[in-house]
């Protein structure tokens, strides 16, 4: 069994492609360890039409209507889950004192009191695994 996090596109692909270093969530988890990234069936078309997002996706050969959905696309290690302490409109401060700015800030939701999930060893799968997503962290029988 592996823990899985479902994400809406294009956020899932941008996270897996490491355009976003962090995943932001309104909730925390005590879990640390192996994590799979799943793309929900939903694609945020409005976000995909944003010029900067379009550009980041194109850099990796993706167009909004070609993003993978309903599949597990990557694995990583969940290392940390940090609270957002301050938001200054273009940058944020996390509970360990580090600041988040630039694309990382632009590609996340850094509301004060929210959480930043930090991962390492992101690996895109060679073959994506069809799976029905769920809210929260869920388990997939590998």
LUMGU-904693 format. One record per atom (N, C-alpha, C, CB): x, z, y; residue in one letter. Coordinates in steps of 0.02 Angstrom, whole numbers, plus 32768, in hexadecimal, padded with zeros to 4 digits. Atoms other than C-alpha are relative to their C-alpha. Glycine has a CB too. Layout:
N
XZYa;...
***
This chain:
142
802A80007FC4x;800080008000x;802C8000803Ex;7FD0803D8000x;7FDC80007FC0x;803B7FD980AFx;7FCD800C8038x;80267FBD800Bx;802B7FF57FC6x;7FF180158154x;80007FBF8029x;8019803D802Cx;8009803E7FDBx;7FAD7F8681BDx;7FDE800F8043x;7FD67FCD7FD7x;801F7FFD7FBEx;7F817F738276x;7FE57FBB8010x;803380198036x;801F803F7FEBx;7F067EEB82A9x;80067FF9804Bx;7FB67FFC7FEAx;7FF9800E7FB9x;7F237E998351x;7FDD7FBE8010x;804B7FFD8015x;801F803E7FE8x;7EC47E1583B4x;80377FCF8015x;7FCF800E803Bx;7FD380337FE7x;7F1C7D7183D7x;7FF27FF4804Ax;7FFA7FBE7FD8x;7FBB8010800Fx;7F837D44843Dx;802F803C7FFCx;801A7FD08033x;7FD67FC57FFDx;7FC07DF88445x;8028800A7FC0x;7FD6803E800Dx;7FDD7FF68040x;7FEB7DFF838Bx;803E7FD37FFCx;7FD07FF17FC5x;7FC7802E8005x;80597D638390x;803680108033x;7FE87FB88009x;7FCE7FF07FCDx;80AD7D948433x;8028803E7FEDx;7FDE800B8045x;7FDE7FC38018x;80D67E3F83E7x;80307FEE7FC7x;7FCC80357FE9x;7FD68012803Ax;81187DF58344x;803B7FD48015x;7FD57FDB7FCCx;7FCA802C7FE7x;817D7D7183A3x;802F8026802Fx;7FE27FC38024x;7FD87FD27FD7x;81C67E058406x;80007FEE804Ax;804780017FE6x;8009800A7FB8x;818A7DC584AFx;7FEA8042801Ex;7FCC7FC6800Fx;80137FBC7FECx;813D7E7384BAx;802580307FD1x;7FB1800B7FFCx;7FD87FD18027x;81AF7EFF8480x;7FD480387FE3x;8037801E802Bx;802C7FC98014x;81207F7C8472x;7FB97FE87FF6x;800180388034x;804980098005x;806B7F81843Ax;7FE1803C8022x;7FE87FF97FB4x;80217FC97FDDx;7FFB7FE784ABx;7FBC800C7FE1x;7FFA7FF2804Cx;803F7FEB801Ex;7F6680478467x;7FE4803A8027x;800A80147FB5x;801F7FC67FDFx;7EE980C684A9x;8007803D7FD4x;7FB57FF2800Fx;7FFA7FC98030x;7F0D8131840Fx;804680057FE3x;7FCC7FF87FC8x;7FBF7FF1801Dx;7FA3818183BFx;7FFC80017FB5x;801B8043801Bx;7FFD7FF58048x;7FDC818D830Bx;803D802B7FF1x;80037FBD7FD9x;7FC77FD88017x;804B820B82B4x;80297FD97FCCx;7FE880447FE2x;7FDF80288034x;807781848233x;80407FE0801Bx;7FCF7FCA7FE7x;7FC280247FF2x;812981418232x;80147FDF7FBEx;803B8030801Bx;7FEB8022803Cx;816A80C181B8x;7FEB7FB77FFFx;7FE480227FC3x;801080478005x;814480128177x;7FBA7FF1801Cx;80057FE97FB7x;803F80157FE0x;80BB7FB781D7x;7FFA7FB47FFCx;7FFB8019804Ax;800E80488000x;806D7F0C81BFx;7FD57FF0803Dx;7FDD7FE97FBDx;802680167FC6x;80257EAA8252x;7FCE7FCA7FE9x;802E7FE48038x;8037802C8013x;7F7C7E558235x;7FE17FE2803Fx;7FCA80277FD6x;802280217FC7x;7F297DD782A8x;7FB57FFF7FF2x;801B7FB7800Bx;80497FFF8009x;7E6F7DF382BEx;7FE67FB88008x;7FDE80308032x;801F80437FF9x;7DF77D5F82BDx;7FF77FED804Ax;7FBB7FFE7FDCx;800D800C7FB9x;7DE17D748379x;803E7FE88024x;7FE580408020x;7FCB80187FD4x;7E4B7D1283F4x;7FE680098047x;80137FB47FF2x;80147FF77FBAx;7E447D4584ACx;80117FC08026x;8025803E8020x;7FF780437FE1x;7E2C7C9684F5x;80128006804Ax;7FC07FD67FF8x;7FF17FF87FB9x;7E307CD585A9x;804A8010800Ax;7FD48038801Fx;7FB97FEE7FFCx;7EDB7D24858Fx;802B7FC47FEFx;8010803C7FD1x;7FD9803B8015x;7F197C888535x;80037FCA8035x;7FE17FE37FC1x;7FFF80347FCCx;7EEC7C1D85CCx;802B8015803Cx;7FB87FF28018x;7FD47FE97FCAx;7F5C7C87863Fx;80427FD97FFAx;800D804D7FFBx;7FC5802C8000x;7FF17C1A8671x;803D80227FE1x;80107FEB8048x;7FC57FDE801Bx;80757C9D8644x;7FFA80097FB4x;800980458023x;800B7FF78048x;80287CBF8598x;80077FBD7FDDx;7FB9801E7FF2x;7FFA8044801Cx;80177C048576x;804A7FED7FF8x;7FDD7FCC802Dx;7FB980107FFFx;80CE7BF085A2x;802680267FCAx;801E80108044x;7FDE7FD88034x;81077C7F8531x;7FEE7FE77FBAx;7FEC804B8007x;8015801A8041x;80A27C39849Fx;80227FBD7FF2x;7FB47FF97FFCx;7FE280438008x;80E27B8784BBx;804A80047FF0x;7FF57FD6803Fx;7FB97FF4800Cx;81957BC884BCx;800D80067FB4x;8018803F8024x;7FFA7FF78048x;81767BF08403x;7FD97FCB7FD9x;7FE980467FECx;802480368021x;81137B5283DEx;7FB7800C7FF1x;80227FF07FC1x;80477FF0800Cx;80657BA083E4x;7FD37FEA8039x;7FF7804A7FF4x;8035800B7FD0x;7FC77B68843Cx;7FC880317FECx;7FE67FB58001x;80357FCD800Cx;7F317BDF844Cx;7FD57FEF7FC3x;7FD48006803Dx;802D80128037x;7EC67B7D83D1x;80247FF87FBDx;7FDB7FC08010x;7FD98005803Fx;7F527B7C834Ex;801C80447FEAx;803A7FCE800Ax;7FE77FBD8012x;7F747C388348x;7FE280167FBDx;7FF080338037x;801B7FE88040x;7F647C84829Ax;7FCF803A800Ax;803980157FD1x;80317FCA7FFCx;7ECA7CF28284x;7FEA80157FBAx;7FC27FEA802Ax;80187FE78040x;7E8A7D6081F8x;803580067FCAx;7FC97FD57FE7x;7FC87FFD802Fx;7F367D7281A9x;803380358014x;80227FBC7FFAx;7FC77FD57FF3x;7FC67DEC8199x;803B7FD2800Dx;800E80337FC4x;7FCB80307FEDx;80567D9581F3x;8046801D8001x;7FF07FE48044x;7FBD7FE37FF9x;80E57E1281F9x;800280487FE6x;80167FFF8049x;7FF47FBA8010x;81307EB881C6x;8035801B8030x;801780087FB6x;7FD07FDE7FD4x;81937F37822Bx;800280497FECx;7FEE7FF7804Bx;7FFD7FB7800Ax;81BE7FF08232x;7FE480208040x;804A80177FF1x;80197FDA7FC7x;8156805F82A4x;802E803C8009x;7FB580167FF5x;7FCD7FCE7FF1x;81D880CE82F5x;7FE7803A802Ax;803A7FE18022x;80127FCF7FCEx;818081298380x;7FBC7FF0801Ex;803580038037x;803F80077FDDx;80DD814483DCx;8004802D803Dx;7FC280137FD1x;7FF27FDB7FC2x;80F581788491x;7FC67FFC8031x;803F7FE68020x;80357FFE7FCDx;807781AD8516x;80197FE18041x;7FE88049800Cx;7FF2801B7FBEx;8070814F85BBx;7FF380378032x;7FD57FBF800Fx;80067FC87FD1x;809081D08644x;7FEF7FE98048x;804180288002x;800B80197FBCx;808F816586E4x;7FF77FB47FFDx;803B8013802Fx;800780487FF9x;805480B78715x;80077FF0804Ax;7FBA7FE77FE3x;7FF280127FBAx;8098806887B4x;7FF07FB7800Ex;8049800D8010x;801B80447FF7x;803A7FC087A9x;802D7FC87FE6x;7FF47FF58048x;7FD48033801Dx;80D57F5C8775x;8031801E7FCFx;80267FDB8038x;7FD57FDE8030x;812F7FDE870Dx;7FE180437FEEx;8048800B801Dx;801C7FC18019x;8109807B86A9x;8038802D7FE7x;7FCC7FF37FC9x;7FD07FCF801Ax;8161811A8672x;7FE2801F7FC2x;801180378036x;80157FE2803Fx;8156815885BFx;801680487FFBx;801B7FD77FC4x;7FF37FB88005x;815D820D8585x;804A80107FF4x;7FD7801E7FC9x;7FB97FF2800Bx;821581FC8553x;802A7FED803Dx;801A7FDA7FC2x;7FDE800F7FC2x;823F81C68605x;80127FB6800Ax;803E80288004x;7FEE80467FF7x;825D810E85E3x;7FCB7FDB8029x;80097FDD7FBCx;802F80287FDAx;820E808D8655x;7FF47FBE7FDCx;801B7FF38048x;80138040801Cx;81B37FF0861Fx;7FEE7FD3803Bx;7FC380077FCEx;800E802E7FC9x;81B07F598692x;80047FB87FE6x;8032800A803Cx;7FF980478013x;81B77E9A8692x;7FCA7FEB7FCEx;80457FF37FE2x;8030801A8031x;81657E3E8600x;7FE280387FD6x;80227FCE7FD3x;801B7FCB8029x;81537EDE859Cx;7FC480218023x;803680357FF1x;80367FE27FDAx;80E77F278627x;7FC67FCF8005x;801780168046x;803380357FF7x;80897E838645x;7FD87FF67FC0x;80227FBF8015x;8021800E8040x;80607E71858Cx;7FE0803E7FDFx;80327FE27FD0x;801E7FC4801Dx;801E7F228573x;7FCC801F802Ex;803680337FF0x;80327FDB7FDAx;7F9B7F9D85B0x;801C80468009x;7FB980007FDDx;7FDC7FC17FF5x;7FFC802E85FCx;7FD880328028x;80427FF28023x;80297FCD7FE0x;7F6D80A0862Ex;801E80447FF4x;7FB67FFD7FE7x;7FE77FBC8008x;7FA48152864Dx;7FD780237FCAx;7FFD80288044x;80217FDF8037x;7F7C81B585B0x;7FFB7FD47FC2x;7FBB80158014x;8000802E8039x;7F85811A8541x;804180087FD9x;7FF87FB78019x;7FC67FF9802Cx;8008810084BAx;80247FBE7FF6x;7FEA801B7FBEx;7FD38039800Bx;809A808C849Dx;801D80077FBAx;80397FFC8037x;7FE680008044x;80C5806083EAx;80417FD98000x;7FCD7FE27FCDx;7FBE801F8002x;817D803A83D1x;80137FF07FB8x;8036802F8021x;7FEE80168044x;81B67FD6833Ax;80467FE27FFFx;7FCD7FCC7FE6x;7FC180248009x;82567F8E82F4x;7FFB7FD57FC2x;803D80317FFCx;7FFC802B803Bx;82877F0D8271x;7FC27FD57FF6x;800B802A7FC3x;803A802D8005x;81F77E968297x;80157FC27FD8x;7FE57FEB8047x;7FF2803C802Ax;81F37E0D8212x;7FBF7FDA7FF6x;801F80147FBBx;803B802A800Cx;81767D7F8213x;80017FEB7FB6x;80007FC18030x;800580158046x;81387D568164x;80067FB47FF9x;7FBE80197FE1x;7FFC8049800Cx;81617CAB811Bx;7FBB7FE57FF0x;80317FF17FC7x;804580138010x;80B07CA380D5x;7FD280378018x;7FF67FF37FB3x;802F7FCE7FE6x;80247CFA8131x;7FCE80147FC9x;7FDA7FE5803Ex;802C7FE48034x;7FAF7D6880C8x;7FB98008801Dx;801B80437FE6x;80457FF87FE7x;7EF37D5280E4x;7FE780477FF2x;7FD07FCC7FDDx;80197FBB8007x;7EA27DFC8102x;7FCA800C8034x;803980348006x;80357FED7FD2x;7E077E448153x;8019803D8026x;7FBB80107FDBx;7FE67FCA7FD8x;7E3B7EB381E3x;7FD0803B8007x;80127FE78045x;80297FC47FF3x;7DFB7F608212x;801A8021803Fx;800280317FC4x;7FEA7FD87FC7x;7E037FD682A5x;802F80367FE9x;7FC4801E8027x;7FD07FCB8011x;7E8D805782A9x;80367FE77FD1x;7FDC803C7FE0x;7FCE80138033x;7F1A8059822Ax;7FDB7FFD7FBEx;803C80337FFEx;802180068041x;7EE0801B8181x;80357FED7FCCx;7FC77FCA8003x;7FCF800D8035x;7F327FFE80D9x;7FF07FC07FDBx;8002803A7FD0x;8006803D8026x;7F527F5D807Dx;802880087FC0x;80197FC28029x;7FE07FFB8041x;7F7C7F597FC4x;802B7FC27FF7x;7FCC80077FC6x;7FD280398002x;80177EEA7FBDx;80027FE17FBBx;804580168014x;
***
